Amino acid sequence: MDELKNLGKSTEYEFSYNPGILETFENRHQDNDYRVKFNCPEFTSLCPITGQPDFAAIYISYIPDVKMVESKSLKLYLFSFRNHGGFHEDCVNLIMKDLIQLMDPRYIEVWGKFTPRGGISIDPYCNYGKPGTKFETMAEYRLMNHDLYPENIDNR
């Protein structure tokens, strides 16, 4: 873990989108399939048209292979979207693609639950399973069956 640059150090925040902040460490349990889930209830980005802020809870769940994302670097990375102009769907897909490039996980899914603007909320979901593995089949199944039983929304 000596290669981690942010952990245990004073925090400096990036105010522009920066995937270079992300750091990894080695998965010590590569022989197991297991999930790691991150919940970011205070995600913000900017509408690329109006420049107004968008707020969301972002859920990231993945099954690691060799590398894992270090959580402080992930927090700083998600914070770097603060002044990033991107549609909700773009932000969620960009997060997933950056994490795939960083870690090459067995499986990953990212779900954004954005608060309403103009009376409508948008909840984009994307996922990925490593090609040629059972996780590719799992990703297809999860995508096709995602949100079959949506929650009752009474708090937004």
RALINKA-V978585 format. One record per pair of residues at least 12 apart in sequence whose ideal C-beta (glycine too) atoms are under 8 Angstrom apart, sorted by sequence separation. I is the first residue (numbers start at 1). J is the second residue. D is the distance in Angstrom with one decimal. If there is no record, write none. Layout:
# RALINKA-V978585
i & j & d
I & J & D
I & J & D
This chain:
# RALINKA-V978585
i & j & d
43 & 55 & 7.1
44 & 56 & 7.7
96 & 108 & 6.0
111 & 123 & 6.9
112 & 124 & 5.2
127 & 139 & 4.8
42 & 55 & 7.6
43 & 56 & 4.6
96 & 109 & 7.6
111 & 124 & 7.5
112 & 125 & 7.7
43 & 57 & 6.8
60 & 74 & 7.7
96 & 110 & 4.3
111 & 125 & 4.6
6 & 21 & 7.5
42 & 57 & 8.0
43 & 58 & 4.5
95 & 110 & 5.1
110 & 125 & 7.4
127 & 142 & 5.6
7 & 23 & 8.0
41 & 57 & 4.5
109 & 125 & 6.9
110 & 126 & 5.6
127 & 143 & 5.6
6 & 23 & 6.6
40 & 57 & 6.7
78 & 95 & 7.5
93 & 110 & 7.8
109 & 126 & 7.0
110 & 127 & 7.5
5 & 23 & 6.4
39 & 57 & 6.8
40 & 58 & 4.3
92 & 110 & 5.1
109 & 127 & 3.8
125 & 143 & 7.6
4 & 23 & 5.5
39 & 58 & 7.7
40 & 59 & 7.7
92 & 111 & 7.2
108 & 127 & 6.6
109 & 128 & 7.6
127 & 146 & 7.9
3 & 23 & 7.6
38 & 58 & 7.9
39 & 59 & 5.7
40 & 60 & 7.5
58 & 78 & 6.6
92 & 112 & 4.3
107 & 127 & 7.3
108 & 128 & 5.3
4 & 25 & 6.7
38 & 59 & 7.3
77 & 98 & 7.5
91 & 112 & 6.5
107 & 128 & 7.0
125 & 146 & 5.3
3 & 25 & 7.9
37 & 59 & 7.0
38 & 60 & 4.4
107 & 129 & 4.9
125 & 147 & 6.9
37 & 60 & 7.0
38 & 61 & 7.7
105 & 128 & 7.8
106 & 129 & 7.3
107 & 130 & 7.0
1 & 25 & 5.7
37 & 61 & 4.4
88 & 112 & 5.8
106 & 130 & 5.2
123 & 147 & 7.7
36 & 61 & 7.2
105 & 130 & 7.3
35 & 61 & 5.7
36 & 62 & 5.7
88 & 114 & 5.0
104 & 130 & 7.5
35 & 62 & 7.0
36 & 63 & 7.8
106 & 133 & 6.7
35 & 63 & 5.8
36 & 64 & 6.3
100 & 128 & 5.8
107 & 135 & 4.2
34 & 63 & 6.7
106 & 135 & 4.8
33 & 63 & 5.6
34 & 64 & 7.7
69 & 99 & 6.3
96 & 126 & 5.1
109 & 139 & 7.7
93 & 124 & 7.5
96 & 127 & 7.4
107 & 138 & 6.0
36 & 68 & 6.8
56 & 88 & 7.1
92 & 124 & 4.4
96 & 128 & 6.4
107 & 139 & 6.3
121 & 153 & 7.3
38 & 71 & 7.1
69 & 102 & 6.4
89 & 122 & 7.4
92 & 125 & 7.3
93 & 126 & 5.2
109 & 142 & 6.6
30 & 64 & 7.8
51 & 85 & 7.1
54 & 88 & 6.6
58 & 92 & 7.4
69 & 103 & 5.9
88 & 122 & 4.5
92 & 126 & 5.7
30 & 65 & 6.8
40 & 75 & 7.6
43 & 78 & 5.8
56 & 91 & 7.9
60 & 95 & 7.0
67 & 102 & 7.2
68 & 103 & 6.6
89 & 124 & 4.4
121 & 156 & 5.8
30 & 66 & 6.2
38 & 74 & 6.3
45 & 81 & 4.5
46 & 82 & 7.9
67 & 103 & 4.4
88 & 124 & 5.4
27 & 64 & 4.5
44 & 81 & 6.9
45 & 82 & 7.2
46 & 83 & 6.2
48 & 85 & 3.6
58 & 95 & 6.9
62 & 99 & 7.0
67 & 104 & 6.7
27 & 65 & 6.8
40 & 78 & 5.3
43 & 81 & 6.8
44 & 82 & 5.4
46 & 84 & 6.4
47 & 85 & 6.9
48 & 86 & 5.9
65 & 103 & 7.3
66 & 104 & 7.2
67 & 105 & 7.9
27 & 66 & 5.9
45 & 84 & 5.2
46 & 85 & 4.7
48 & 87 & 6.3
60 & 99 & 7.1
64 & 103 & 6.6
65 & 104 & 5.9
26 & 66 & 6.7
27 & 67 & 6.5
45 & 85 & 7.4
46 & 86 & 7.6
47 & 87 & 7.8
65 & 105 & 5.7
116 & 156 & 5.8
26 & 67 & 6.7
27 & 68 & 5.1
45 & 86 & 5.5
62 & 103 & 7.3
64 & 105 & 5.6
65 & 106 & 4.9
115 & 156 & 5.5
25 & 67 & 7.3
26 & 68 & 7.5
63 & 105 & 6.1
64 & 106 & 6.9
24 & 67 & 4.1
25 & 68 & 5.7
45 & 88 & 8.0
62 & 105 & 4.5
63 & 106 & 4.3
24 & 68 & 6.2
62 & 106 & 7.8
63 & 107 & 4.2
24 & 69 & 6.0
25 & 70 & 5.7
62 & 107 & 6.3
63 & 108 & 7.5
23 & 69 & 7.4
24 & 70 & 6.5
45 & 91 & 5.2
62 & 108 & 4.0
22 & 69 & 6.2
23 & 70 & 4.4
61 & 108 & 7.2
62 & 109 & 7.4
22 & 70 & 7.8
43 & 91 & 8.0
60 & 108 & 7.2
61 & 109 & 5.2
60 & 109 & 7.6
23 & 73 & 4.0
59 & 109 & 7.9
60 & 110 & 5.3
22 & 73 & 5.1
59 & 110 & 7.1
21 & 73 & 5.5
22 & 74 & 6.7
58 & 110 & 6.8
59 & 111 & 4.5
58 & 111 & 7.3
59 & 112 & 7.8
58 & 112 & 5.3
59 & 113 & 7.5
21 & 76 & 4.8
22 & 77 & 5.1
57 & 112 & 7.5
58 & 113 & 7.9
21 & 77 & 4.7
56 & 112 & 4.8
57 & 113 & 4.7
56 & 113 & 5.8
19 & 77 & 6.5
56 & 114 & 4.1
18 & 77 & 7.0
21 & 80 & 6.2
55 & 114 & 6.9
56 & 115 & 6.8
54 & 114 & 5.8
55 & 115 & 4.7
11 & 72 & 7.8
54 & 115 & 7.7
14 & 76 & 6.5
18 & 80 & 4.5
7 & 70 & 6.3
13 & 76 & 6.7
17 & 80 & 5.2
54 & 117 & 6.8
6 & 70 & 7.3
16 & 80 & 6.4
17 & 81 & 5.8
7 & 72 & 5.3
11 & 76 & 7.2
14 & 79 & 7.1
15 & 80 & 7.2
52 & 117 & 7.4
65 & 130 & 7.3
4 & 70 & 5.7
6 & 72 & 5.0
7 & 73 & 7.8
13 & 79 & 5.7
14 & 80 & 4.3
17 & 83 & 7.9
6 & 73 & 5.3
13 & 80 & 7.9
15 & 82 & 5.9
16 & 83 & 5.8
17 & 84 & 4.1
5 & 73 & 8.0
15 & 83 & 5.1
16 & 84 & 7.0
4 & 73 & 7.6
17 & 86 & 8.0
43 & 112 & 7.3
6 & 76 & 6.4
47 & 117 & 7.6
63 & 135 & 6.7
33 & 106 & 6.9
22 & 98 & 6.7
22 & 99 & 7.5
24 & 102 & 6.1
19 & 98 & 4.4
24 & 103 & 6.0
22 & 102 & 5.0
19 & 101 & 7.7
19 & 102 & 7.5
